[in-house]
Amino acid sequence: METDKGPRVIRRGDGDVIDEGVEATATVGDVVVKPRGRWHTFWNAGDNELRVLEIIVPGGLEQMFRLLAEPGGEYSPETLPALAAEYGAEVDFEATMPLVERHGLVF
């Protein structure tokens, strides 16, 4: 996984990243590349606030994240795949949920 150039810049805190099965921790100032078409996920690895500057190219997917952040924007493993598909994205809960359990994350 590249961490020297790309679309995600860690602004505050630590974030764990998994890209094609490789886990890494990104810290303040790191830049993480998430190539299109490769399975990846990202989560807050610490107890402190995590701030990330994310650039999504081409645009459009950011609207899905806005919907998820709105009050009532809670989606489940049953409903999120349909929303993601509206924006040309896919979700893989079979790969994601073991990470959620292993790291004690709240989904």
N, C-alpha and C positions, 0 to 999 in steps of 0.2 A: 504494500500500500504506500503510495507516495504521500509525503507530508511536507514537501518543499514548495509546492505551488498548487493552485487550484481554488475551488469555489467556497470552501468553508474555513473561516478564520475564527479561532478561539479568542474571545475578547475578555472573558472572566471565568475562572473556575477550571475544572478538569472534565473532559468528556471522553468516554470510552467509545471506540469505533470498532465495528467489525465489517470487513470487506472481504467477500469470498472466503469466509471462514477464518480470517486472520484478525485477531483482536489486538488493539493498540490503545494507548491512552494519549490523548492530545491535551496539551496544556496551553496556557496563555501565550499567544503569539504564533502558535502552530497553525499551519494551513493544511487542510486535508482535502484530497481529491477523491471524489466519488464518481467514477466514470459511468456514463449512461449505460444501462443494460446489465449492470453487475449488481447482485444482491448486496445490500449494505444496511446498516442501521447505526444509530447514534444515541447515546443516553448520557445523563448527568452521572458522572462517576464519583461525585463527592457530596458532602453535606451542604456545601455553599451554593449560592446562585451560579448558574451557568449562563453565559451570554455568548451567542454565536452570530456571526455575520455570515449568512448563506446566500450565495448567488446561484440561481437556478436558470440554466440556459437550455433550450429556449424557455421563455417565460410562460406562465399560465398555471403551473403547479402551485405557486404561492397562494393562489385563491383557495385551494383545498386546505392549506394550513390555516388560513384565515377562518374558514368555516369550522375547523376543529377547535379553534381558540374561542369561538363565540359561546356565550351562555347557551346551553342546550346542545353544544357541539360534541357531545360524547357519542362515540361510535363504538361498536363491539366487533369482535371477530366475525360476527355474522353480517354486519352492515357496512363495515369499512371497505371491504373489497369492491362493492358496487360504487361507492363514492370515489375511490381511487381510480377505478376504470373510467369514470367520467373525465378524468384528467390525464388519461393515458399512462397511468401508473399501476403497479401491482403491489399487493402485500402478500407476505408469506408467513402466516402465523405458525405454521409447522416449524419453521426455522426460528421465528422470533420468540415464541413462548418458552422454549428451554432457556434462552438468555434471561428473560424476565424472571423465571424461577431461580436460576443460578445466582443472579445478582440482586435478588430481592427487590425488583423494580415494581412500580405501580403503573399499570397500563390504563 
